[in-house]
């Protein structure tokens, strides 16, 4: 027995001694093979065939899922929301054996059909005893079951003793600085600071979020509190009163065409995701300084009838204009960035007061749910968002806006139908209709139709679509997921969208097309392989024309291959290759990267390392990569030009109550004069929980 443990110790010591020099060795050979990419491809392929894969750490799983769900989102804040919700689910897993719909909807990445299927299975067959049992439930497969694993609990009820309340605390602080960059014109320091505190005790929970962007003052005059501060207090019940939130919150009902301040409902072509909307009122914990509600929200329930009441009185950023005689002021646009590091930007901070009212009523009849929503926005100053540009013809003006909507979803055997119709005060319409069908256990088919009038206005909405705003879009999407063989999954989708009126960077009515095919092979927990093909077609103005711009068509094709493997239980390796071609210009882009995630066994230390080589002909052939980052944070750099990007992140777990993370990132890009331009960044995060 002693020899067994002695050999185990020496084997582990050998691994620990080998992995550190491997970082330096990989960096040296990648710099050499950057000149000869063909050799590098063969080296990466050889390594991929040599090693295996295992279950990834929770933070890696969260990042991968967020990438899946937010793959085609144009708003980076959406990625933050995905990651925050997934981290919350990991801390407070969903009790699926409760068979409670209000509990299961917390798994926001599954559909209403899958929720109903889970509930029916539990009622007919009893409690689920294994994660692998979920894969056998109609509407689920092994891929989705493994995706759910970190976020569910098989415990039916919480094991809190009667009369005893467990008090939980969670404090997180991020510090970010870019050593090579300095701007003396900024009002404050170059540090970016974020702090989040959450607590829960019984049915009550609350939190506070404080943020200072780079260049901002932490306590800007004349206010005596941080540049951005958000607080909330929440009561969650199981009777007539389901939820009451005081402070900052977000809301979403139906398909989000009326109100959706929580999460965009853009969609990936190869993921059905949350195509059927779910009603949600949640405490606000993000850092978008304008798109949230500040006031009170309440949810009530009597049997099959649900009622939600919303009230908000919030100050938002805006740019003001003055009438010709200087007697009246009005808003010419909203200021959305939340950055206040210049005197001019400080003049836009919290200058417009917005009052918001909302009422939602929903009713369940057997397998059908109906919902009605009414919202109203009123402002302290009139809005005149129209300009002389033709694309602003349908922009909002006035001091008040109302939106009415009706929505439904219905499950009939293996088909889920859902839809929503909304109208604003000028009776411009938004229409969404879709279905999800499961003709066989291994096949899922989805279809989504949406039509938004060019003049439809809903200031806190984001319905399904590819535009950043809910309006001026008419499109259809179809996709399917097929388990072609054991461990082999094929996903494909197509979307075509027309824009009846002008839009940003396009002075003509236009169309856009998207195609996508994804193949995943998951033979075991130790190995996975994925291939992805993307096609994108869009129309934009020609940049070099004088006078009236001509129309240019832009087509791109992207190929991606990812291999994940594990040579040891504490070592995860990921290899990725991207290749992109832009049709009209012929520009190309290529990216190759290697990720290493190593967890020491003798000490509570985890390392993440990446080295990435990229080369693109221009900005149109740029490539995006997701990076492991601090908790509740993300990084999606757009890589353009020729260069490399590397980072090393270290996590040190202090007992079972705290965690420290440090990340250093270095990017080197070759300039037009063949000189290397370097930029680096350091991030610190400290988290404590009790």
Beta strands, then each sheet from edge to edge (+ up, - down):
strand 1: 94-95
strand 2: 152-153
strand 3: 167-177
strand 4: 192-201
strand 5: 204-212
strand 6: 228-236
strand 7: 241-252
strand 8: 280-283
strand 9: 293-302
strand 10: 305-316
strand 11: 318-322
strand 12: 329-334
strand 13: 352-365
strand 14: 368-384
strand 15: 397-412
strand 16: 415-424
strand 17: 429-440
strand 18: 443-452
strand 19: 473-485
strand 20: 488-499
strand 21: 510-524
strand 22: 527-541
strand 23: 551-568
strand 24: 571-582
strand 25: 588-599
strand 26: 605-616
strand 27: 623-627
strand 28: 635-639
strand 29: 642-654
strand 30: 658-670
strand 31: 676-689
sheet 1: 1+ 2+
sheet 2: 8+ 7- 6+ 5- 4+ 3- 31+ 30- 29+ 26- 25+ 24- 23+ 22- 21+ 20- 19+ 18- 17+ 16- 15+ 14- 13+ 10- 9+
sheet 3: 11+ 12-
sheet 4: 27+ 28-
end
